Every structure is written in C-alpha cells, then in structure tokens.
C-alpha cells in the first residue's frame, strides 16, 4: 500500500484501467500515509475518510463498468483550505472563521474535481488568509517539511505540497499570489504550476486582485497538465474566466524541446543564490541544452519590482481584514496586522502606480518572448529553512517577498510559471528550477518541464523518503555520504 502512495495520477489511471489497482486501494494508501505522517507534519486541517472511501467505491464501480470520467476519476485529492468545499468548513487558518458555517458551495476548482470523479480526502493547511511564504497559523500551528520536519515546506500552499510529497494524496489544488504554489514545490521536491491568469476560475474573488492564481501541486509535470485539464475550465461565477477549449494541456507534452530558444537568468539581475542552488540550476540548464534547446545566458530584463508588489500585497491584506473590528483583530497573527497597517496607508494613486509597474513588466516580458520561447531561473535562491520562521534570516522575515525574488514578478505579469525539482543539495534538500512562458503558452511550459522531468527521473515521494533515511544515518554517524545532486 505504501508503494501506491507514490504513484502519479497518470500511473493510477493506467493501473485502474488494467484492474491492477482500485481507487479504494489507492485511497486507503493515502489515508494510511496520513495516519503515519500527519501527526508530525501537520499538513491537514480536515480529513474525511468516510466520504473519501465512499467516493472511491463509486469510482471503482465506474472503472469496472467502463463509465469512468477520465484520468482524474478515483485519484486521491486534497484541497488547500482557502478553496470553498461544500459541506466542509473553509477556515483559512484564522480564528475569525466560524466553523459552523454554513458551507453550501464549492469553489470552481472543487466543483470541477467532483465532476471528474476525483476522490476528495480533505483540506490542507495555509497561513492565516494565505498571507505569507511559509505555512503556520494561529489556529492550526506549524506545518512541516516531509524531507525534514524541522524545516518549513514553504507556503502559502505548504500543506498541499507537504501532503503530496509525503504520499498523503496524489495531487492538490493550491493558490499562488506571489509564489505560493511554486515556493512550496521547490522546498518539497514536488511540481508546482501557476498557469496563465484566469485559466483557472476563481470564486469568491481574492483580495489581491490580479496577483491571485490557483494551480496544481503534483508528483509530475504530466500530472500537472492532467489536473489543469480538470480545473482549468470556466465557471460562470468568475466574470474574467477564459473561454473553454477542446485542447488538452497534455497535448504535445511529450514532443521535447529541440530547437526551442531559452533565456537563462541565474538571478534576474537582483537575486543572490546559495552556491549549491546556483550549481544545481546551472546543471539543469545544461540538461535542457543537451535536449536540443538553444540556451543563452541573458542580461537582466527588468529591475526588482518588489516595492510595487508589496504595495499591491499589503493593500490586499488590508482589504481582507477590513470587515473585522478590534476584538477580532486581537486574535490575528501580529505580523499579518503589520501588513494590513501598511496596506491601509496605500493611496489610490500609489496603488495605480504599482499597477503601472505590472503593465510595464508585462510589456518587457512580451518583448523578451519575441526572442525567447522560455525564461529559466531558479525557483528560489535558497533551500528550506527552519519551520516556524517567516524567512531564512531575521531581516527577511519582515518582508517575505524578499526571499522569493524569482516568483512574484510572474504573478504581476500573469504568465505561466512552473517549478520542477532539479536535484538535492549535499544536505539532502530539494532545489527547484523555474520555467516561465509567454501568456497563454501554458502547454509549451509544461512540455519543457516534462522533457526535463523525463530526462532526470525524479520521484518526489521516494526521494523524500531517501532524504529522511540519509539524515537519520547521518544523525547516528552511520554514513559519510554527501547526498545526491542532479540526476541524469
């Protein structure tokens, strides 16, 4: 059963079709993994085993009689606790949410998952209102990294990434307002994809406006495409949703990258990478070149837009907390209150100035993509740091975007951006490679990530288990191993 928890959704669908595995068995494997690991990791705010097993039995019947609804049917699935779920509370990591509800409706992503026959297991942790790049909250405490529980899985979709990396559900839906799908993917060795803005419908609309995205966190790039096929369909509640298409995001995903033009920026001109991150990402870029892509190290495309991002982000936090009075706010994360205070000081003109920075960024990246199919960067400049901290250093804890310099610009431009694992440091921690495409070139980004993935052969659940074993041996002095970097 533990082996089943490491199968991708694509592998599960093939196994279901052959009758080698049933959705009930796969769901039990995920629930067993939750029983085994979640007391330590704290990735879930809710697990509904009875509902999951009932849905799995219904899926098994469909696979048996040939009426399955596609490759998502029967896949054990989790949802970040910012997304509404009919019959389950959406508490958003805060004491300000009333668990009693009522909870009458699903968000668009959850509705599409139910229609596709996915098995919903439960809801995963988030920082309060999803406000920062790590995952801890006043209501649910600290979420930890499956590779090393002393470390953070990142955030704000840290519960989702921890669940996927630990085999506690095959894939998950996260949200990404400045890197919140890609940051935890990088820290946990999973795949995280932020598609073009409005590919995935949003309801209710987020307080952060154009920054807000949803996206898959998965065990493989192929799974990210398959999950996006399910949740990337329009919903009437989102007035800005893109129209439906008959094309699958998996179409052409195995076509390779020979002949593609890739611009490689080690630091976007303003970041500072850990030496091992820089080395592993450079090796990964070499793999892309070896697959036939034309790779060029490029000059900076834009200046660091962190001030404009912070203006938009803090204004969104202020709007989120606006309905609450002093007694309520006394129960809120103090650091979140600081962000809200900054946001309340943002004038309309300052906000529009920040929006103008987004427009300028978008134009610069559109010009960039006239010459290059893809931009490649590290996902993050560092690896996972201690759980319970807001940043790798005290200085960076005050502005979480200061340590995620390569993710938030592409929320501002609303471009598709993918994080794929590109090896482990000598201490055994995963590093992420980010691939960015022009708007609406989601399929191309996934195709490039898939080509890299197939060449390097990474299995997040197995890798995380190996990483834990390596640390245990080091702790007892049983090995002098230095860990594994890039696979090829």
C-alpha positions in Angstrom: 0.0 0.0 0.0 2.9 2.4 0.7 4.0 1.9 -2.9 0.6 3.1 -4.1 1.0 6.4 -2.3 4.0 7.2 -4.6 2.2 6.6 -7.9 1.3 9.5 -10.1 -2.2 10.2 -11.2 -1.3 9.1 -14.7 0.1 5.8 -13.3 -3.0 5.3 -11.2 -5.3 5.8 -14.2 -3.4 3.2 -16.1 -3.4 0.8 -13.2 -7.2 1.3 -12.7 -7.8 0.6 -16.4 -5.8 -2.7 -16.1 -7.6 -3.6 -12.9 -4.2 -3.9 -11.2 -5.2 -1.3 -8.5 -8.6 0.0 -7.4 -9.4 3.6 -6.4 -10.4 2.2 -3.0 -6.9 0.7 -2.5 -5.2 4.0 -3.6 -7.4 6.0 -1.3 -6.6 3.6 1.6 -2.9 4.0 0.9 -3.2 7.8 1.1 -5.2 7.6 4.3 -2.6 5.2 5.8 0.1 7.7 4.9 -1.9 10.4 6.7 -2.2 8.2 9.7 1.5 7.5 9.7 2.9 11.0 9.0 0.4 13.8 9.6 0.8 14.0 13.3 4.4 15.0 12.6 3.8 17.1 9.5 0.5 18.9 10.4 -0.5 19.2 6.7 -4.2 18.8 7.2 -6.9 20.8 8.9 -9.6 18.2 7.9 -9.6 14.6 6.8 -12.9 12.9 5.9 -12.0 9.2 5.5 -15.6 8.0 5.3 -16.5 10.4 2.5 -13.3 9.6 0.6 -13.8 5.8 0.8 -17.4 6.2 -0.4 -16.3 8.3 -3.3 -13.5 5.8 -4.1 -16.0 2.9 -4.1 -18.2 4.9 -6.5 -15.2 5.5 -8.7 -14.2 1.8 -8.6 -17.7 0.9 -9.9 -17.3 3.3 -12.8 -13.9 1.9 -13.7 -15.4 -1.6 -13.5 -18.3 -0.9 -15.8 -16.4 1.4 -18.2 -18.1 4.6 -17.3 -15.1 6.3 -15.7 -15.0 10.1 -16.2 -11.4 10.4 -17.3 -7.9 10.1 -15.8 -8.9 12.1 -12.6 -11.6 9.6 -11.7 -10.6 7.9 -8.4 -7.4 10.0 -7.8 -6.9 10.8 -4.1 -7.0 14.6 -4.0 -6.5 17.3 -1.4 -7.5 21.0 -1.5 -5.9 24.0 0.2 -8.1 25.4 2.9 -8.6 28.7 1.0 -10.9 27.0 -1.5 -14.5 26.5 -0.6 -15.8 23.0 -0.2 -19.5 22.1 0.1 -20.2 20.5 3.4 -16.6 21.1 4.8 -15.6 24.3 6.6 -13.2 26.7 4.9 -11.3 28.2 7.9 -8.3 29.9 6.1 -6.0 29.4 9.1 -7.8 32.0 11.2 -9.9 32.1 14.3 -12.1 34.7 12.6 -13.8 32.0 10.5 -16.9 30.3 12.1 -16.6 26.5 11.7 -20.4 26.1 12.0 -20.8 27.7 8.5 -23.0 27.2 6.6 -20.8 25.8 3.8 -23.2 25.4 0.9 -21.0 25.6 -2.2 -17.7 24.5 -3.9 -15.2 26.8 -5.4 -14.9 26.4 -9.2 -11.8 24.1 -8.9 -13.5 21.8 -6.3 -16.7 21.7 -8.4 -14.7 20.6 -11.4 -12.9 17.9 -9.4 -16.2 16.4 -8.1 -17.5 16.3 -11.7 -14.4 14.5 -12.8 -14.8 11.8 -10.1 -11.7 12.8 -8.1 -11.7 11.4 -4.5 -11.6 14.4 -2.1 -9.7 13.3 1.0 -9.5 16.6 3.0 -8.2 20.1 3.3 -4.7 21.3 3.7 -3.1 24.0 5.9 -2.4 27.6 5.0 -1.0 30.5 6.9 -3.7 32.9 8.0 -5.6 34.1 4.9 -2.7 32.7 2.8 -0.6 35.9 3.5 3.0 34.7 3.5 5.5 32.3 2.0 5.6 29.7 4.8 2.8 27.7 6.4 1.9 28.3 10.1 -1.2 29.9 11.5 -2.7 30.9 14.9 -5.4 28.4 14.5 -3.6 25.3 13.3 0.0 25.8 14.2 3.1 24.9 12.2 3.2 22.7 9.1 6.5 20.9 8.5 8.5 19.6 5.6 8.4 15.8 4.7 12.1 15.9 3.9 12.9 17.2 7.4 10.2 18.1 9.9 12.4 20.7 11.5 12.1 22.7 8.3 9.3 24.6 6.6 7.6 23.3 3.5 7.2 26.9 2.3 3.9 28.4 1.6 1.3 29.5 1.4 0.3 26.2 -0.1 2.6 24.4 2.3 0.0 21.9 3.5 -0.7 20.9 -0.1 2.9 20.4 -1.0 3.7 18.5 2.2 0.7 16.2 1.6 1.8 15.4 -2.0 5.5 14.9 -1.1 4.6 12.5 1.7 2.1 10.4 -0.4 -0.9 11.8 1.6 -2.9 12.3 -1.6 -1.7 12.1 -5.2 -2.2 15.8 -6.1 -3.6 19.0 -4.7 -5.0 22.4 -5.7 -3.1 25.3 -4.2 -3.3 29.1 -4.6 -0.5 31.4 -5.7 -0.5 35.1 -5.2 3.3 35.6 -5.2 4.8 32.2 -5.5 2.5 30.2 -3.1 2.4 27.1 -5.4 6.0 27.3 -6.7 7.7 28.1 -3.4 6.5 25.0 -1.5 7.0 22.9 -4.6 10.7 23.9 -4.6 11.1 23.3 -0.9 9.4 19.8 -1.0 10.6 18.4 -4.3 7.2 18.5 -6.0 5.9 20.1 -9.1 4.0 23.3 -8.8 2.4 25.2 -11.8 0.9 28.7 -11.8 -0.9 28.9 -15.1 -1.7 32.0 -17.1 -4.1 34.2 -15.1 -7.8 33.3 -15.4 -7.1 29.8 -16.9 -8.5 28.5 -13.5 -11.7 30.3 -12.5 -11.8 32.0 -9.1 -14.7 32.4 -6.7 -15.0 34.2 -4.5 -12.5 36.7 -5.9 -9.3 37.1 -3.9 -8.4 40.4 -2.2 -5.2 40.5 -4.1 -6.7 41.2 -7.5 -4.6 40.3 -10.5 -1.9 38.7 -8.3 -4.2 35.8 -7.3 -3.9 32.5 -9.2 -4.7 28.8 -8.5 -2.6 25.9 -9.6 -1.7 22.2 -9.4 0.8 20.7 -7.0 1.6 17.2 -8.2 4.1 14.4 -8.4 4.9 15.0 -12.1 4.6 17.6 -14.8 2.3 15.2 -16.7 0.0 15.2 -13.7 0.0 19.0 -13.5 -1.3 19.0 -17.1 -3.9 16.4 -16.4 -5.1 18.3 -13.3 -5.2 21.5 -15.2 -7.4 19.9 -17.8 -9.9 19.3 -14.9 -9.8 22.6 -13.0 -8.9 24.8 -15.9 -12.4 25.2 -17.3 -14.5 28.3 -17.0 -17.1 28.9 -14.3 -20.0 31.4 -14.6 -19.1 32.9 -11.2 -15.8 34.3 -12.5 -16.5 37.1 -14.9 -12.9 37.1 -16.1 -12.6 33.4 -16.8 -11.1 32.4 -20.1 -13.3 30.6 -22.6 -13.5 26.8 -22.7 -11.2 25.0 -25.2 -11.3 21.4 -26.5 -7.5 21.2 -26.3 -5.8 19.3 -23.5 -2.9 20.8 -21.7 -1.3 17.4 -22.1 -1.5 17.6 -25.9 2.1 17.6 -27.3 3.6 17.3 -23.8 6.0 14.6 -25.0 7.2 16.5 -28.0 10.5 17.6 -26.4 12.3 20.9 -26.6 14.7 20.5 -29.5 15.0 23.9 -31.2 13.4 26.0 -28.5 15.1 29.2 -27.6 15.6 29.6 -23.8 16.9 32.6 -22.0 18.6 31.7 -18.8 18.9 34.2 -15.9 20.7 32.9 -12.8 19.4 35.7 -10.6 17.2 38.0 -12.7 19.9 40.7 -12.1 19.0 41.3 -8.4 18.9 37.9 -6.5 21.6 36.2 -4.5 21.7 32.4 -4.6 23.0 29.8 -2.3 26.1 28.3 -4.1 24.5 24.8 -4.2 21.3 26.2 -5.7 23.3 28.1 -8.3 25.2 24.9 -9.2 22.2 22.6 -9.4 20.3 25.1 -11.5 23.2 25.5 -13.9 23.4 21.7 -14.2 19.7 21.6 -15.0 20.1 24.3 -17.7 22.8 22.1 -19.2 20.3 19.2 -19.3 17.9 21.5 -21.3 20.7 22.3 -23.7 21.5 18.7 -24.0 17.9 18.0 -25.0 18.4 20.3 -28.1 17.2 23.7 -26.7 19.3 26.8 -27.7 20.2 28.3 -24.3 21.6 31.8 -23.8 22.5 33.4 -20.5 20.8 36.8 -20.7 21.1 40.2 -19.3 18.5 41.4 -16.7 15.1 42.0 -18.3 13.7 44.2 -15.5 14.5 45.8 -12.2 13.3 44.2 -9.0 9.6 45.1 -8.7 9.3 44.2 -5.0 8.1 47.6 -3.9 5.2 47.6 -6.3 4.4 44.0 -5.4 4.5 44.9 -1.7 2.1 47.8 -2.3 -0.4 45.5 -4.0 0.0 42.8 -1.5 -0.4 44.9 1.6 -3.4 46.7 0.2 -4.9 43.2 -0.4 -4.3 42.2 3.2 -5.9 45.5 4.4 -8.9 44.7 2.3 -9.1 41.1 3.7 -9.1 42.4 7.3 -11.4 45.4 6.7 -14.6 43.7 7.9 -13.2 42.9 11.3 -13.3 45.0 14.5 -10.6 45.5 17.2 -11.7 42.5 19.2 -11.5 40.2 16.2 -8.1 41.6 15.1 -6.7 40.9 18.5 -6.8 37.2 17.5 -4.9 37.7 14.3 -1.2 36.9 13.5 0.6 40.1 14.7 2.8 40.1 11.5 -0.3 40.0 9.4 -1.6 43.0 11.2 1.6 44.9 10.4 1.0 44.2 6.7 -2.6 45.4 7.0 -1.4 48.6 8.6 0.9 49.2 5.7 -1.9 48.5 3.3 -4.3 50.9 4.9 -1.7 53.6 4.2 -1.7 52.9 0.4 -3.4 55.7 -1.5 -5.3 55.1 -4.7 -2.6 56.9 -6.7 0.1 54.7 -5.1 -1.9 51.6 -5.9 -2.4 52.7 -9.5 1.4 53.4 -9.7 2.0 49.8 -8.7 -0.4 48.6 -11.3 1.5 50.6 -13.9 4.7 48.7 -12.8 2.8 45.5 -13.6 1.9 46.8 -17.0 5.5 47.8 -17.7 6.7 44.4 -16.6 4.2 42.7 -18.8 5.4 44.7 -21.8 9.1 43.9 -21.1 8.4 40.2 -20.9 6.3 40.3 -24.1 9.3 41.8 -25.8 11.5 39.2 -24.2 9.4 36.4 -25.6 9.7 37.8 -29.2 13.3 36.4 -28.9 12.9 33.6 -26.5 10.3 30.9 -26.0 11.1 30.4 -22.3 12.8 32.1 -19.4 14.6 29.8 -17.0 15.6 30.8 -13.4 16.0 29.1 -10.0 12.6 28.9 -8.4 14.1 30.2 -5.2 17.6 31.3 -4.1 17.7 29.0 -1.1 16.5 25.7 0.3 14.0 25.1 3.1 14.8 26.8 6.4 13.6 26.3 10.0 9.9 25.8 10.5 8.1 28.5 12.5 10.1 31.4 11.0 8.8 33.8 8.4 12.1 33.9 6.5 15.6 32.4 6.3 17.1 35.4 8.2 15.5 37.8 10.7 15.9 40.7 8.3 14.0 38.8 5.5 11.2 37.7 7.9 9.7 41.2 7.8 9.1 41.1 4.0 8.5 37.5 2.9 8.9 38.5 -0.8 12.5 39.5 -0.1 13.5 35.8 -0.1 11.2 34.8 -3.0 12.6 37.2 -5.7 12.0 35.0 -8.7 8.4 34.0 -8.2 6.3 37.2 -7.6 7.2 39.0 -10.8 5.2 36.5 -12.8 2.1 37.0 -10.7 2.4 40.6 -11.6 2.6 39.7 -15.4 0.2 36.8 -15.0 2.4 34.5 -17.1 2.6 30.7 -16.7 5.4 29.6 -14.4 6.4 26.1 -13.5 8.7 24.8 -10.7 10.2 21.3 -11.2 12.7 19.6 -8.9 16.3 19.8 -10.2 18.3 17.8 -7.6 19.3 17.9 -4.0 22.0 19.7 -2.1 24.7 17.9 -0.1 22.5 18.1 2.9 19.8 16.3 1.0 17.3 19.1 0.4 15.5 19.7 -2.9 16.0 22.6 -5.2 13.6 23.9 -7.8 14.0 25.1 -11.4 11.5 27.6 -12.7 10.4 27.8 -16.3 8.4 30.8 -17.5 6.5 31.2 -20.7 4.6 33.9 -22.5 1.0 34.4 -21.5 -1.2 31.6 -22.9 1.8 29.4 -23.6 1.0 27.1 -20.7 1.3 24.0 -22.9 4.8 25.0 -24.0 5.9 25.5 -20.4 4.6 22.1 -19.4 6.2 20.5 -22.4 9.6 21.8 -21.4 9.1 20.8 -17.8 8.1 17.3 -19.0 11.2 17.0 -21.2 13.4 17.8 -18.3 11.5 15.5 -15.9 11.7 12.5 -18.3 15.5 13.1 -18.7 16.2 13.3 -14.9 13.7 10.9 -13.4 12.6 12.3 -10.1 10.0 10.7 -7.8 9.1 13.1 -5.0 7.7 10.5 -2.5 10.7 8.1 -3.0 13.2 11.0 -3.0 11.8 12.4 0.3 11.9 9.0 1.9 15.6 8.6 0.8 16.3 12.1 2.1 14.8 11.2 5.5 16.8 8.0 5.6 20.0 9.8 4.8 19.5 12.3 7.6 18.8 9.6 10.0 22.0 7.8 9.1 24.0 11.0 9.4 22.5 11.7 12.8 23.7 8.3 14.0 27.1 8.6 12.3 26.2 5.6 10.1 27.3 7.1 6.8 29.6 9.7 5.4 27.6 10.2 2.3 27.3 13.7 0.9 23.8 13.4 -0.7 22.9 13.4 -4.3 22.7 16.4 -6.6 21.4 16.4 -10.2 20.1 13.1 -11.5 20.6 12.2 -15.2 
